[in-house]
Amino acid sequence: RARQAQQLFDDYKKRLKDSRREDIERQINLRFKSLMSSHGQIDRITIDADFALTYLSRDGQEVGMANISAGMKQLAAQALLWALSEATNRHVPIIVDTPLARIDRIHQENLLSSYYPNAGEQVIVLPTDSEIDIDKYRLIQPHICAEFRLENEDGEQTQVIPNARMYEVETA
């Protein structure tokens, strides 16, 4: 009976793991397609039993990592974070450093208007001063709770400046 019970638990664990993996795979594809508005290289992302990602073209061929741009890899990573957050229903802070590096303007705007406002209850974005212009700022400004500026003039000491608005934007 102990072996039967152990087999029952093992089978249940496998079914649960497969179900979670399928949920995450479905979510990552949904989120990746919402973030990647103009691409043809990757049609679908699959997740194997060990939770490794594989990128597939429209004809079902594997797209090698060397053939994927840094920006597309970054968007896939953001889609994975978003998928994990939704599939697990856990409320954990999302922290993104240099969020718009290596990504073209259209996809930057997709991230700012679609992902960051919906990624989680608390999203901390650490852009460089060259990543966010006034137009991009307007996309996220309604979702900003607090702003801080990090200053590190000498490369040794970082100062946190609270309430340091990046831009002054009129509200309608």
N, C-alpha and C positions, 0 to 999 in steps of 0.2 A: 504494500500500500504506500509505503514511503517513496518507492521508485515511481509509482503511478502519480503520486502527488507532485514529486519533483518534475516529472515529465509534463504534467499539467501546467505547473508554474513556468517552466521553460517555454512551452508553447504559447502561453499567454504573453510572456515577456517579448517573444519574437513578434507576435501579432501586434502588440502595442508599439514596438519599435518600428515595424513596417508601416503602421498607420501614421505615426508621427512623421516618419521620413516622407511619406506620400503627401501629408499636409504641408510640410515645409517645401517640398518640391513644387507643389501647386502654387503656393504663395510666392516663392521666389520667381517663378515664371510670370505670374501676374504682375508682380512689382517690377521685375526687370523690363517687361514690355511697357509699363507705364513710364519708366524713367528713360528708356532708350526709344526715342521717337523716330530716329532716322538711322536705321542700320539694317543690313541684310546678312551680316556675317553669322550671327548667332540667332537661331530660331528657337532653341529650347535648351534648358539646363536640366540635366538629370542628376540625381543623387543616388549613389550606390549604397549597398548595405553597410559600408563603413563610413558613410556620410561624406564621401569624396565627390566633388562637383565635376561634371563632364559637360562641355559645351558642344552642342550639335548644330550643324547647318540645316538648311531646309531639306536637303536630301538625306539627312540622317547621318552624315559623316562627322566624325569628331573634329572639332576645331582645336588645334594645338595652342597651348598657352603662348608660345612664341609668336603666333599669328594674331594675337589679340592685343589691341592698343592698351596703354596704361590707363587711359580714361575709361575704356570699356571695362577693364578689370576693376577699376574703382567703383563704377556704377553697379557691377555685379556684386561686389562686396557690400555696397549699401543696400541693394535689393535683398541680399542674404540677411543682413541685420534686421531689415524691415520684416522679412518673412519669419525670422525666428521670434521676433517680438510678437507678431500676430498669432503665430501657431502655438506659442507657449502661454499666451495671456499673462505673462509676467511683466510687471511694471518696473523696469530697470532704466536708469539714466542712459541715454545715448550720448557719447562724446565723440565728436568728429573734428580732427585736426586737419588744417588746410583742406577744407571740403571741396573746393572747386578747382584745385590744381589738376592739370592734365585733361580737363573736360571742356568741350566747346560751349559756346554761349547758350545754345538751345537746351542742351542737357543740364547746364548750370541752372537755367530758369526752371526746368522740370524738377530738379532737386529742391530748389528753394520754394517752389509753390506746391509741390506734391508731397515730397518725402519729409522734409523737416517739420512742417506743421502737423504731420500725422505719425511720425516715427515713434513717438512715445510721450509719456506724460511730462518728462523732463529731457530736453534735448539741449546739449551744450555744444555750440559751434565755435571753433577757434580758427577764424579766418586770418589770413595775413591782411595787411592794410591794402594790398593791391587786388584782392579777390572780390571785394564787395564795393560796387559803385552805387550811385544814388538809385538807379533803376532796380538793381538787385535788392538793395536795402528796402525799397518800397514793397517788394514781394513778401519779405519776411517781417517787416515792422509790425504788422498787426498781431503777430504771434510772439513778439518779444516781451518777456517779463522783466528782464534786467539786462543791462549792458555794463561791461567792464572793459577797460583798456589795460593791456599788459605792456609796460614800458621797461625796456632793458637797454639803456643807453651804453653801458660799459661792458655788456656781455657777462657780467658777474652777478649783479643784483637785479631781480625783477620786481617792479613795483606794480601793485594792483590799484588802478584808479576806478573807483565805483562811479556809477551814474555817468559814465563818459559816453555820451551818444556819438555814434559814428557820423550821423547826419541829422539835421533838423528837418523833419518832414511834417508838412501841414496835414492835419486830419480833416476829412470832409464831413 
